[in-house]
Amino acid sequence: MASTPQFIATPNVVLTKFANADGTTAKTIFTAGSSGSRVTMISVAGNNDATIDVNLYVTISSVNNIIAQFSLPLSSGSTKWIVISMLDPDLIVWLDRNEPSILLPSSATISLGMGTALTSGRGVDVVVFGGDF
């Protein structure tokens, strides 16, 4: 156990785009720093023509583990982009309600993959806010 408090030393912000050509292959959306990291926000925005499942994975020591699955609703009419927070304690029940975040050990990664390919010409944008210790 640390003898002094550990605070985020360096911001780690990552932007990732998904398109039809990406298919269902998961992409790394965050890589923890050499001393570990805290992820405080994962925002997913999509404009697909159909509801699509979004799978969230954490990879530690080359083992890929699914930690959540969300449905990103279709966008239509006046709602051009649908935005969801993937760190919602109502959806991932093990998150701390007071401070929903994920702590990652050194070099762990978070990946995101679509359950089915996006409609041609549509996309999903992911923003991850975190910090390295």
Backbone as ProteinMPNN parsed JSONL, in Angstrom:
{"seq_chain_A": "MASTPQFIATPNVVLTKFANADGTTAKTIFTAGSSGSRVTMISVAGNNDATIDVNLYVTISSVNNIIAQFSLPLSSGSTKWIVISMLDPDLIVWLDRNEPSILLPSSATISLGMGTALTSGRGVDVVVFGGDF", "coords_chain_A": {"N_chain_A": [[0.838, -1.17, 0.0], [0.471, 2.227, -0.764], [2.376, 4.808, 0.789], [1.807, 7.423, 0.587], [-0.736, 9.569, -0.846], [-1.844, 8.812, -4.176], [-1.973, 10.553, -7.123], [-3.353, 11.484, -10.312], [-0.924, 12.14, -12.691], [-0.404, 12.821, -15.346], [-2.465, 13.884, -17.944], [-4.436, 11.76, -20.035], [-5.865, 11.54, -22.895], [-7.924, 10.201, -25.354], [-9.058, 9.945, -28.685], [-11.148, 8.154, -30.842], [-12.222, 6.828, -33.946], [-14.793, 4.949, -35.51], [-15.759, 3.159, -38.404], [-17.741, 1.822, -41.131], [-15.954, 0.146, -42.527], [-14.375, -0.889, -40.504], [-15.668, -3.04, -39.47], [-16.395, -5.644, -37.195], [-14.196, -5.795, -35.656], [-12.413, -5.261, -32.711], [-11.099, -2.185, -31.453], [-8.281, -0.671, -29.899], [-8.897, 1.682, -27.446], [-7.791, 2.985, -25.358], [-4.727, 3.119, -23.62], [-3.028, 2.175, -20.773], [-0.657, 3.995, -18.768], [2.871, 3.65, -17.872], [2.943, 3.435, -15.105], [0.407, 2.772, -14.471], [-3.117, 3.701, -14.741], [-6.032, 5.863, -14.46], [-9.266, 5.785, -15.661], [-11.718, 8.054, -16.342], [-13.877, 8.78, -17.913], [-15.775, 7.494, -20.58], [-17.059, 8.167, -23.547], [-19.444, 7.48, -25.994], [-20.481, 8.112, -29.205], [-22.836, 7.857, -31.77], [-24.132, 7.57, -35.159], [-25.645, 5.653, -36.462], [-27.83, 3.749, -38.655], [-29.262, 1.762, -37.518], [-29.932, 0.066, -34.4], [-27.115, -0.825, -32.491], [-24.925, -3.163, -30.984], [-22.429, -2.51, -28.58], [-19.343, -3.482, -27.483], [-17.303, -3.59, -24.631], [-13.985, -3.996, -23.669], [-11.363, -5.071, -21.44], [-7.944, -5.509, -21.487], [-5.494, -7.341, -19.989], [-2.28, -8.464, -19.425], [-2.255, -9.807, -21.924], [-4.726, -11.067, -21.943], [-7.965, -10.866, -23.006], [-10.81, -9.405, -21.807], [-14.292, -9.178, -21.664], [-16.074, -6.512, -20.347], [-18.37, -5.071, -20.375], [-21.464, -4.579, -22.141], [-23.262, -2.633, -24.378], [-26.214, -1.2, -25.841], [-26.328, 0.839, -28.553], [-28.551, 3.149, -29.483], [-30.465, 3.601, -32.556], [-30.04, 6.389, -34.784], [-32.236, 8.9, -35.773], [-34.577, 11.009, -37.551], [-34.831, 14.104, -35.922], [-32.775, 13.636, -34.175], [-29.592, 13.383, -34.649], [-27.141, 12.327, -33.74], [-26.479, 9.899, -31.33], [-25.567, 9.772, -27.974], [-23.815, 8.042, -25.478], [-22.8, 7.306, -22.109], [-20.286, 5.208, -21.21], [-19.368, 4.641, -18.723], [-21.391, 4.369, -16.769], [-22.88, 3.938, -13.719], [-25.381, 2.759, -13.455], [-25.49, 1.005, -15.503], [-23.107, -0.46, -15.496], [-22.752, -2.192, -12.868], [-20.786, -2.588, -10.909], [-19.272, -0.322, -10.729], [-18.178, 2.476, -8.8], [-20.614, 4.498, -7.45], [-20.235, 7.111, -6.578], [-17.873, 7.954, -7.696], [-17.434, 7.09, -10.59], [-15.163, 5.168, -12.236], [-12.38, 3.544, -13.867], [-9.672, 1.713, -12.765], [-6.503, 0.961, -13.982], [-3.843, -1.371, -14.39], [-0.299, -1.083, -15.155], [0.295, -0.724, -18.615], [-2.087, -2.007, -19.394], [-4.975, -2.32, -21.533], [-7.914, -0.737, -22.92], [-10.483, -1.753, -24.996], [-12.792, -1.405, -27.735], [-15.518, -2.737, -29.474], [-17.76, -3.32, -32.213], [-20.93, -4.961, -32.32], [-22.097, -5.642, -34.742], [-21.277, -4.695, -38.112], [-21.087, -1.214, -38.895], [-23.482, 0.828, -40.649], [-22.851, 1.711, -44.027], [-21.166, 4.776, -44.537], [-21.839, 5.784, -42.083], [-20.978, 6.357, -38.58], [-19.109, 5.869, -35.495], [-17.982, 7.65, -32.779], [-15.53, 7.801, -30.268], [-14.62, 8.988, -27.106], [-12.184, 9.113, -24.675], [-11.417, 9.971, -21.427], [-8.794, 10.151, -19.228], [-6.094, 9.478, -16.976], [-2.596, 9.19, -16.298], [-0.652, 7.664, -13.753]], "CA_chain_A": [[0.0, 0.0, 0.0], [1.253, 3.459, -0.868], [2.459, 5.575, 2.029], [1.28, 8.754, 0.288], [-1.788, 9.496, -1.867], [-1.419, 8.769, -5.569], [-2.839, 11.364, -7.958], [-3.049, 11.466, -11.733], [0.163, 13.067, -12.98], [-0.424, 13.223, -16.748], [-3.727, 13.583, -18.632], [-4.365, 10.798, -21.13], [-7.139, 11.693, -23.607], [-7.831, 9.495, -26.631], [-10.209, 10.026, -29.581], [-11.109, 7.047, -31.793], [-13.354, 6.774, -34.87], [-15.152, 3.676, -36.109], [-16.522, 3.278, -39.64], [-18.206, 0.55, -41.672], [-14.801, -0.677, -42.91], [-13.786, -1.518, -39.316], [-16.397, -4.271, -39.171], [-16.613, -5.936, -35.769], [-12.886, -5.896, -35.005], [-12.239, -4.315, -31.603], [-9.974, -1.256, -31.533], [-7.812, -0.148, -28.626], [-9.32, 3.07, -27.266], [-7.014, 3.563, -24.263], [-3.613, 2.313, -23.109], [-2.554, 2.689, -19.489], [0.741, 4.394, -18.691], [3.824, 2.708, -17.272], [2.652, 3.272, -13.672], [-1.029, 2.567, -14.341], [-3.967, 4.836, -15.109], [-7.439, 5.92, -14.051], [-10.148, 6.258, -16.728], [-12.851, 8.702, -15.676], [-15.003, 8.948, -18.817], [-15.78, 6.918, -21.92], [-18.257, 8.643, -24.226], [-19.612, 6.875, -27.306], [-21.496, 8.815, -29.995], [-23.032, 7.183, -33.045], [-25.217, 8.006, -36.028], [-25.972, 4.492, -37.274], [-29.233, 3.624, -39.055], [-29.877, 0.684, -36.738], [-29.346, -0.147, -33.069], [-25.92, -1.658, -32.584], [-24.303, -3.516, -29.713], [-21.063, -2.034, -28.395], [-18.691, -4.312, -26.476], [-16.163, -2.951, -23.977], [-13.044, -5.006, -23.197], [-10.111, -4.699, -20.795], [-6.922, -6.515, -21.736], [-4.392, -7.331, -19.026], [-1.381, -9.605, -19.668], [-2.696, -10.453, -23.174], [-6.033, -11.711, -21.785], [-9.013, -9.937, -23.39], [-12.004, -9.683, -20.998], [-15.411, -8.273, -21.889], [-16.545, -6.01, -19.051], [-19.701, -4.481, -20.528], [-22.054, -4.507, -23.474], [-24.299, -1.618, -24.437], [-26.884, -1.004, -27.12], [-26.323, 2.226, -29.017], [-29.792, 3.26, -30.268], [-30.364, 4.178, -33.89], [-30.283, 7.828, -34.878], [-33.235, 9.162, -36.807], [-35.314, 12.256, -37.389], [-34.073, 15.269, -35.462], [-31.63, 13.178, -33.38], [-28.58, 12.946, -35.62], [-26.122, 11.548, -33.037], [-26.848, 9.373, -30.014], [-24.374, 9.746, -27.127], [-23.976, 7.313, -24.212], [-21.646, 7.205, -21.23], [-20.032, 3.797, -20.917], [-19.054, 4.485, -17.3], [-22.641, 4.662, -16.066], [-23.065, 2.935, -12.668], [-26.647, 2.044, -13.638], [-25.269, -0.017, -16.519], [-22.015, -1.307, -14.991], [-23.128, -2.096, -11.453], [-19.64, -2.632, -9.995], [-18.63, 0.99, -10.64], [-18.492, 3.301, -7.629], [-21.596, 5.521, -7.818], [-19.735, 8.441, -6.241], [-16.741, 8.285, -8.558], [-17.324, 5.994, -11.557], [-13.92, 5.164, -13.002], [-11.703, 2.251, -13.961], [-8.229, 1.735, -12.491], [-5.812, -0.009, -14.824], [-2.42, -1.545, -14.12], [0.64, -0.711, -16.213], [0.183, -1.251, -19.975], [-3.391, -2.591, -19.707], [-5.679, -1.556, -22.56], [-9.364, -0.826, -23.06], [-10.847, -1.851, -26.408], [-14.212, -1.323, -28.022], [-15.868, -3.383, -30.737], [-19.175, -3.304, -32.567], [-21.545, -6.28, -32.47], [-22.243, -5.797, -36.186], [-20.654, -3.582, -38.821], [-21.89, -0.008, -39.045], [-24.006, 1.119, -41.972], [-21.911, 2.481, -44.844], [-21.323, 6.216, -44.419], [-22.154, 6.13, -40.691], [-19.812, 6.182, -37.729], [-19.132, 5.937, -34.042], [-16.837, 8.375, -32.227], [-15.301, 7.476, -28.863], [-13.719, 9.884, -26.383], [-11.795, 8.567, -23.377], [-10.651, 10.865, -20.557], [-8.15, 9.426, -18.161], [-4.82, 10.034, -16.579], [-1.563, 8.233, -15.911], [-0.021, 7.923, -12.464]], "C_chain_A": [[0.886, 1.238, 0.0], [1.24, 4.21, 0.458], [1.968, 7.007, 1.847], [0.189, 8.618, -0.771], [-1.199, 9.509, -3.274], [-2.438, 9.534, -6.411], [-2.428, 11.215, -9.42], [-2.003, 12.535, -12.016], [0.08, 13.631, -14.404], [-1.771, 12.894, -17.37], [-3.479, 12.621, -19.796], [-5.738, 10.807, -21.799], [-6.984, 11.086, -24.992], [-9.15, 9.637, -27.389], [-10.07, 8.926, -30.619], [-12.364, 7.074, -32.647], [-13.533, 5.351, -35.373], [-15.979, 3.951, -37.353], [-16.935, 1.881, -40.094], [-17.044, -0.385, -41.982], [-14.142, -1.378, -41.724], [-14.476, -2.821, -38.947], [-16.633, -4.441, -37.683], [-15.302, -6.095, -35.004], [-12.76, -4.834, -33.92], [-11.001, -3.459, -31.841], [-9.583, -0.841, -30.122], [-8.204, 1.32, -28.532], [-8.573, 3.757, -26.122], [-5.921, 2.589, -23.858], [-3.096, 2.964, -21.836], [-1.063, 3.015, -19.556], [1.586, 3.369, -17.949], [3.617, 2.505, -15.774], [1.164, 3.063, -13.413], [-1.807, 3.839, -14.638], [-5.337, 4.73, -14.458], [-8.21, 6.491, -15.234], [-11.408, 6.793, -16.058], [-14.054, 8.912, -16.587], [-14.755, 8.204, -20.12], [-17.113, 7.309, -22.539], [-18.292, 8.046, -25.629], [-20.754, 7.587, -28.012], [-21.608, 8.13, -31.345], [-24.185, 7.764, -33.842], [-25.648, 6.882, -36.956], [-27.469, 4.429, -37.561], [-29.98, 2.533, -38.289], [-29.219, 0.63, -35.368], [-28.173, -1.11, -33.214], [-25.377, -1.941, -31.184], [-22.857, -3.052, -29.715], [-20.469, -2.831, -27.242], [-17.444, -3.61, -25.953], [-15.288, -4.034, -23.351], [-11.903, -4.348, -22.422], [-9.14, -5.854, -21.03], [-5.772, -6.291, -20.76], [-3.587, -8.603, -19.258], [-1.869, -10.457, -20.844], [-4.012, -11.208, -23.051], [-7.112, -10.655, -21.989], [-10.305, -10.305, -22.656], [-13.1, -8.687, -21.328], [-15.923, -7.823, -20.523], [-17.921, -5.368, -19.144], [-20.151, -4.575, -21.97], [-23.214, -3.532, -23.41], [-24.978, -1.678, -25.786], [-26.888, 0.482, -27.417], [-27.538, 2.379, -29.922], [-29.555, 3.88, -31.641], [-30.619, 5.677, -33.839], [-31.257, 8.058, -36.022], [-33.9, 10.5, -36.54], [-34.422, 13.397, -36.965], [-32.856, 14.884, -34.617], [-30.594, 12.59, -34.324], [-27.515, 12.056, -34.99], [-26.671, 11.14, -31.681], [-25.56, 9.257, -29.202], [-24.699, 8.975, -25.844], [-22.667, 7.378, -23.431], [-21.448, 5.737, -20.896], [-19.639, 3.567, -19.463], [-20.252, 4.925, -16.465], [-22.867, 3.578, -15.008], [-24.406, 2.204, -12.74], [-26.496, 0.909, -14.65], [-24.134, -0.967, -16.161], [-22.095, -1.223, -13.469], [-21.95, -2.114, -10.488], [-18.891, -1.307, -9.921], [-19.075, 1.721, -9.379], [-19.437, 4.422, -8.064], [-21.09, 6.94, -7.567], [-18.598, 8.898, -7.15], [-16.539, 7.159, -9.574], [-16.064, 6.122, -12.402], [-13.366, 3.749, -13.014], [-10.223, 2.476, -13.686], [-7.576, 0.623, -13.296], [-4.354, -0.143, -14.402], [-1.589, -1.142, -15.339], [0.368, -1.464, -17.512], [-1.115, -1.993, -20.286], [-4.061, -1.726, -20.767], [-7.185, -1.726, -22.419], [-9.643, -0.816, -24.553], [-12.356, -1.784, -26.543], [-14.437, -1.975, -29.372], [-17.363, -3.351, -30.96], [-19.683, -4.739, -32.704], [-21.79, -6.633, -33.93], [-21.608, -4.576, -36.84], [-21.621, -2.407, -38.919], [-22.4, 0.107, -40.479], [-22.98, 1.956, -42.733], [-22.211, 3.975, -44.735], [-21.664, 6.697, -43.018], [-20.936, 5.869, -39.822], [-20.123, 6.191, -36.253], [-17.847, 6.642, -33.614], [-16.741, 8.084, -30.734], [-14.3, 8.459, -28.283], [-13.453, 9.253, -25.018], [-10.977, 9.622, -22.646], [-10.068, 10.022, -19.44], [-6.869, 10.146, -17.774], [-3.889, 8.95, -16.118], [-0.944, 8.652, -14.585], [1.465, 8.134, -12.623]], "O_chain_A": [[1.914, 1.287, 0.676], [0.229, 4.244, 1.158], [1.74, 7.721, 2.823], [0.189, 7.643, -1.522], [-0.174, 10.146, -3.521], [-3.624, 9.203, -6.412], [-1.288, 10.861, -9.72], [-2.168, 13.693, -11.633], [0.449, 14.782, -14.64], [-2.192, 11.738, -17.332], [-2.438, 12.674, -20.451], [-6.667, 10.156, -21.323], [-6.043, 11.404, -25.719], [-10.225, 9.472, -26.814], [-9.006, 8.767, -31.217], [-13.457, 7.315, -32.134], [-12.562, 4.64, -35.63], [-16.804, 4.864, -37.366], [-16.524, 0.881, -39.505], [-17.135, -1.585, -41.726], [-13.423, -2.36, -41.914], [-13.926, -3.622, -38.19], [-17.024, -3.499, -36.993], [-15.304, -6.486, -33.837], [-12.973, -3.649, -34.176], [-9.99, -3.933, -32.359], [-10.44, -0.677, -29.253], [-7.888, 2.111, -29.421], [-8.701, 4.967, -25.933], [-6.153, 1.384, -23.762], [-2.768, 4.15, -21.819], [-0.309, 2.392, -20.304], [1.081, 2.357, -17.464], [4.071, 1.501, -15.224], [0.709, 3.164, -12.274], [-1.229, 4.918, -14.77], [-5.746, 3.673, -13.978], [-7.861, 7.55, -15.754], [-12.079, 6.084, -15.307], [-15.147, 9.195, -16.097], [-13.667, 8.273, -20.692], [-18.168, 6.842, -22.109], [-17.304, 8.096, -26.362], [-21.865, 7.662, -27.487], [-20.598, 7.852, -31.992], [-25.1, 8.371, -33.284], [-25.983, 7.129, -38.115], [-28.278, 4.979, -36.814], [-31.198, 2.408, -38.41], [-28.09, 1.088, -35.193], [-28.239, -2.083, -33.965], [-25.372, -1.068, -30.317], [-22.15, -3.18, -30.715], [-21.03, -2.853, -26.146], [-16.632, -3.102, -26.726], [-15.773, -4.882, -22.602], [-11.522, -3.213, -22.706], [-9.469, -7.019, -20.803], [-5.166, -5.221, -20.709], [-4.149, -9.698, -19.286], [-1.891, -11.685, -20.76], [-4.384, -11.929, -23.976], [-7.177, -9.672, -21.251], [-10.839, -11.396, -22.858], [-12.871, -7.478, -21.28], [-16.175, -8.649, -19.647], [-18.573, -5.142, -18.125], [-19.34, -4.642, -22.894], [-24.045, -3.595, -22.504], [-24.396, -2.15, -26.763], [-27.388, 1.284, -26.628], [-27.568, 1.809, -31.013], [-28.572, 4.589, -31.857], [-31.326, 6.169, -32.96], [-31.118, 7.481, -37.1], [-33.801, 11.053, -35.444], [-33.378, 13.638, -37.571], [-31.993, 15.725, -34.368], [-30.706, 11.439, -34.745], [-27.032, 11.125, -35.634], [-27.26, 11.955, -30.971], [-24.57, 8.706, -29.684], [-25.722, 9.22, -25.205], [-21.583, 7.489, -24.003], [-22.349, 5.094, -20.358], [-19.58, 2.423, -19.013], [-20.125, 5.755, -15.565], [-23.03, 2.41, -15.361], [-24.553, 1.136, -12.146], [-27.285, -0.036, -14.651], [-24.192, -2.153, -16.488], [-21.566, -0.292, -12.862], [-22.103, -1.689, -9.343], [-17.961, -1.177, -9.126], [-20.22, 1.59, -8.948], [-19.1, 5.207, -8.949], [-21.481, 7.869, -8.273], [-18.394, 10.096, -7.344], [-15.604, 6.368, -9.453], [-15.916, 7.063, -13.182], [-13.819, 2.876, -12.273], [-9.595, 3.335, -14.306], [-8.042, -0.517, -13.292], [-3.701, 0.854, -14.092], [-2.129, -0.894, -16.417], [0.227, -2.687, -17.512], [-1.229, -2.568, -21.369], [-3.756, -0.539, -20.889], [-7.668, -2.719, -21.874], [-9.112, 0.016, -25.289], [-13.098, -2.066, -25.602], [-13.65, -1.793, -30.301], [-18.143, -3.355, -30.007], [-18.952, -5.623, -33.149], [-21.699, -7.8, -34.311], [-21.423, -3.545, -36.194], [-22.834, -2.598, -39.015], [-21.813, -0.454, -41.404], [-22.317, 2.812, -42.148], [-23.366, 4.391, -44.829], [-21.768, 7.902, -42.79], [-19.975, 5.238, -40.263], [-21.241, 6.48, -35.826], [-16.754, 6.269, -34.042], [-17.744, 8.116, -30.021], [-13.262, 8.733, -28.885], [-14.386, 8.902, -24.295], [-9.974, 10.113, -23.165], [-10.785, 9.266, -18.785], [-6.61, 11.272, -18.198], [-4.321, 7.915, -15.61], [-0.738, 9.838, -14.328], [2.165, 8.366, -11.637]]}, "name": "protein", "num_of_chains": 1, "seq": "MASTPQFIATPNVVLTKFANADGTTAKTIFTAGSSGSRVTMISVAGNNDATIDVNLYVTISSVNNIIAQFSLPLSSGSTKWIVISMLDPDLIVWLDRNEPSILLPSSATISLGMGTALTSGRGVDVVVFGGDF"}
